[in-house]
Structures are given as structure tokens and as C-alpha cells.
Amino acid sequence: MRGYSQIVMEANQAAEKNIGVELGALCISIKYPVQKVAERLNISRQSVYDWFSGKAKPAKTKHELVQKLIEELTQNKP
């Protein structure tokens, strides 16, 4: 599994906090791949990177799905 680039990690730390950035911080900390997030939420990998870096926020239609994914990943953290 490929890790996250330093650029994505730094952007995530510097970004204004929102649910996409929160998901990014969690995924980075547990090494959960962007590809899996994209597949689970039926979005592009680029959208996931944009969320993680704070360049974009999840649409209201995805907000509940993102929250559920955060809860699931938090409960199953290694």
C-alpha cells in the first residue's frame, strides 16, 4: 500500500477543519488508502485528495456517508 505524500499530510494539517479534513487526518493516521475512500463513497480519488487537503468540502449529499465512514474507521482503528 502506498503512503500519503508529504504535501498531502502538510496540507491536511494546515487546512481549515471540516469533515473532509477530519476524514483525511484519520485516514493518514491509520494508513487507510485514498482508493478505498473513493470506492466506498463513489467519488474520484482527486476529490478525496481535495477534501483531505481542504481544497474542497464534501457535498451535503455525501456528508452523512463521510460521517459514517469516520465512525467505522474510528471504531476499527488498529
C-alpha positions in Angstrom: 0.0 0.0 0.0 1.3 3.4 -0.9 1.6 6.0 1.8 0.5 9.6 1.7 2.8 12.3 0.2 4.3 14.8 2.5 2.4 17.5 0.6 -1.0 15.9 1.4 -0.1 15.4 5.0 1.1 19.0 5.4 -1.9 20.4 3.6 -4.2 18.4 5.8 -2.6 19.8 9.0 -2.8 23.3 7.7 -6.3 23.2 6.3 -9.3 24.8 7.9 -11.0 21.9 9.8 -14.1 20.4 8.2 -15.4 16.8 7.9 -13.2 16.2 4.8 -10.1 17.3 6.6 -11.1 15.2 9.6 -11.5 12.2 7.4 -8.1 12.9 5.9 -6.4 13.1 9.2 -7.9 9.8 10.3 -7.0 8.0 7.1 -3.5 9.4 7.2 -3.0 8.2 10.8 -4.3 4.7 10.2 -2.9 4.5 6.7 -6.3 3.9 5.1 -5.9 4.3 1.3 -7.4 7.1 -0.8 -8.6 4.5 -3.3 -10.7 2.7 -0.7 -12.2 6.0 0.4 -13.1 6.8 -3.2 -14.6 3.4 -3.8 -16.6 3.5 -0.5 -18.0 7.0 -1.2 -18.3 6.5 -5.0 -16.2 9.6 -5.8 -12.9 10.2 -7.6 -9.5 9.9 -5.9 -8.9 13.6 -6.8 -12.0 14.6 -4.9 -10.7 12.7 -1.8 -7.3 14.4 -2.1 -9.1 17.8 -2.4 -11.1 17.0 0.8 -8.1 15.8 2.7 -6.1 19.0 1.8 -9.0 21.4 2.5 -9.2 22.5 -1.2 -12.8 21.3 -1.3 -15.5 20.2 1.1 -17.8 17.1 0.8 -21.1 17.9 -0.8 -24.1 17.9 1.6 -25.3 14.7 -0.2 -22.0 12.9 0.9 -21.8 14.4 4.4 -23.7 11.6 6.1 -21.7 8.9 4.3 -18.4 10.6 5.3 -19.6 10.7 8.9 -20.4 7.0 8.9 -17.0 6.2 7.4 -15.3 8.2 10.1 -17.2 6.4 12.8 -16.5 3.0 11.3 -12.7 3.7 10.8 -12.5 5.1 14.4 -14.1 2.0 15.9 -11.8 -0.3 13.9 -8.6 1.7 14.4 -5.6 -0.6 14.8 
